[in-house]
């Protein structure tokens, strides 16, 4: 079975880049700074809120959302500052060894700007979803690059690969992910496509997730979604009432419960899943409601946790890797 550490071992130990300049009357000469490459020169990184110049080697980074914490570890980079995890506080269990001793700089939705400034980072990795309003303040502290949606781990991987001058490593990680996806689909073969839904129960309401973190991975892996669940612009919906339960109808339902209010969450879960409309769902009648982990399938939102979702799919569908 796939182990997280393998994602890093698969990286080539050394990457050598050559910059080739062509000669011609119509071409501009290349400066010595450009010839030295991204490590010594200045590169411009395009991101969700504009563009940011990064000069020289980035040694001290602060990551301000969970997916960026994860991707930093996947790229074999240890940040000097991270935000606190949603659950399993203060750091998700699967990242604790790699992020041991890293300074906590507040919550994802409310980073501590003073604490970040005191660390004197070379680079800050932020998210438009969480940090658009404080972007200018972050950029005053250090060059800041901004991912789009927090659940878009591929975008985070691409952005951080460029910003950290680790594009080759990031590309290799994506190739490794795609290879596992292709293998999984090949092993499942004619059983695909399978229609799946993702439900979620919280202390005071229920949700259906569409094309967020797990939804994108399921799409990659060859699963289909009920009508309306495959809109890439929508993370999902909050269900206003139990009369909305039929919207979760599918061959298979993946469910995770969220939050720290354990008793209230369990009560909500039992109320909804005990409703007659829930019992009429195809997945329920066929005993195909599968409980999955909240951190793995939603909260972590990174490259390593994407592989953990694939691990689950191999196990759930009894596929050999």
C-alpha positions, 0 to 999 in steps of 0.5 A, a space after each residue: 500500500 502507498 505510504 506518504 514517504 514514497 511521494 518524496 522518495 520518488 523525487 530525483 535527488 538532483 535537478 540540473 537546468 540549462 538556459 539556452 540563448 539563441 543568437 540573432 540580430 532581432 533577439 535581445 541579449 541575455 543578462 548575466 543575472 538571467 543566465 544564472 537562473 531563478 535561484 540568483 535572479 528575479 522571477 515573476 510569479 503570476 497568482 490569483 491576486 496579481 504577480 509577485 517578484 521573488 529575488 534569489 533563493 527562498 529559504 524561509 516560507 510561511 504557509 497560511 492554509 492547510 493545502 499549502 502546509 501539505 504541499 510544502 512537506 511534499 516538496 521537502 520544504 519545512 516552513 518557518 510558520 504555518 497556520 493551525 489545523 482545523 481538527 487534530 489540533 494543532 497540526 494534522 497527525 499525518 504532518 506532525 513529524 515533518 512539521 515538528 517545531 514549526 511556529 504557529 501563526 494563527 488560524 487559516 481564517 485569521 492569521 496573526 500578522 504580527 507573528 508572521 512579521 516577527 519570523 521575517 519570511 522570504 515568502 508567504 503562501 496565501 489563498 484568495 479564498 481566505 486572505 484576499 482582504 489582508 493580501 496587501 498587509 501580507 505583501 508588506 511583510 514579505 513577497 506573497 503569492 496567492 493560490 485560488 481555492 483552498 481545495 485546488 491542490 493541483 493549483 497549489 502544487 503548481 504555484 509553490 513549485 514555481 515560487 520555490 524554484 522547484 518546478 521539476 519536483 512539482 511536475 514529478 509529483 503530479 506525474 506520480 499522482 497521475 500514474 496512480 490514478 491511471 493504475 486505479 482506473 485500469 484495475 477497476 476496469 469495466 466497473 467504472 463509471 460508478 456514480 458517487 455522492 459526497 455527504 457531510 454532517 455537522 453540528 447544525 446542518 448537513 451538506 452535499 459536496 460537489 467538485 471540491 477537493 475530494 470531488 476533483 479526485 473522484 473525477 480523476 479516478 473515473 467516477 461520475 456524479 449525480 446531475 448537478 454535482 459536477 459543476 466545477 464552480 460549486 463546492 456544494 450546498 448546505 441542505 436547507 431541510 431533510 426534504 433535500 435528502 434525495 439530492 444525495 441519491 447515487 450508487 455509492 455515498 461517501 460520508 464524513 462528519 465534521 467538527 469538534 462538537 461530537 455529541 451534536 454532530 452525532 445527533 444531527 447524523 442520526 436524525 438525518 440518516 434515520 429519516 425515511 427519505 434517507 432510507 430510500 437512497 440507492 446507496 443506502 438500500 444497497 449498503 453502499 454508504 461508506 464513512 471516510 475521514 474528514 481530514 483526508 477527504 476534505 480538511 487537509 486539501 493537499 498533495 499528500 492527502 490526495 494520495 491518502 484519498 487514493 489509498 482509501 479508494 484502493 481499499 474500498 474497492 478492493 483493488 490491488 496496487 
